[in-house]
Amino acid sequence: MDSLQHTIIARTLNCLRQAEQKLGKRFSDPVIRFNQRGKIAGSARLQSWEIRYNPVLLAENPQAFLDEVVPHELAHLLTFACYGRVKPHGPEWQRMMSEVMGVSPRTTHSFDIASVRGQTFRYQCQCREHQLTIRRHHKVMRQQAIYHCTQCHQPLTQKT
């Protein structure tokens, strides 16, 4: 584990301790892993009380992780602990973000994802070209899905 990961763990636990003070409740420390993949910066596993961070996006955006991603994911766990299962970015989570974490409740990041973007496949419809992920491409190949253009509503076909 590198020093940046240690910093993120310390920030997560520090945010948790501050939230405990504001909420007047104690919470167990979450399991923290650095195994989130793909374009997602982080995820909160509610049932297992776990936070997963994306190590590639972390290395590329360390300050944003400290300022935004850590409080965002921790707010999901705390919202679950206080309110049970609610809408992921609903009013309870938004209040947790703004009032307890002191961070603007943004639901998505704006990181450059070029380094984590997977292989894509070229498809077309009547009006333009589309890029499908490998997962969607495989579903088309196995005849498990047909995707349609959101503009012209025609089925997408692989471009040769």
Residue, then its C-alpha position, 0 to 999 in steps of 0.5 A: m500500500d502506498s502513501l497516497q492510499h494511507t492518506i486516503i484511509a486516514r482522511t476517510l477515518n477522520c471524516l468518519r470521526q467528524a461525522e460522529q461528532k456532528l451526528g452524536k453517534r458512533f460507527s465502526d470503521p469501514v473496510i477500505r479497499f483500493n480495488q474499484r475498477g472502470k470509470i467509477a471513482g469509488s463505491a460504497r457497499l452498504q451491507s458489508w460496510e465497505i468503501r472501494y476506491n479506484p486506484v488509477l483515478l486516485a493516482e491521477n486526482p488525489q486532491a479531488f479524492l480527498d476533497e470530494v470522493v472520500p466524503h461522497e462514499l462515506a456519506h453513502l454508508l452514514t446515510f444507510a446507517c441513519y436512514g436505512r435503504v433510501k435513494p442513493h443520491g436522494p435528499e437524505w444523502q444530500r443532507m448528509m453531504s452538505e450538513v454533516m460532511g460540509v461538501s456540495p452534494r455532487t453525484t458524479h465526478s468530472f475526471d478524465i477517464a481516458s486511462v481507465r476507458g475500456q475497449t469499445f466497438r464501433y456500431q452505427c444507426q441511420c444517423r450516426e456512429h456509436q461506441l459500445t463497451i465490450r460488455r454490450h458488444h458481447k451481449v449483442m454477439r450472444q444475441q442477448a441484447i439489441y441496442h437502439c439509438t436514442q435519437c433515431h430509435q433504429p437498432l445499432t449494427q456493428k460497423t465493419 
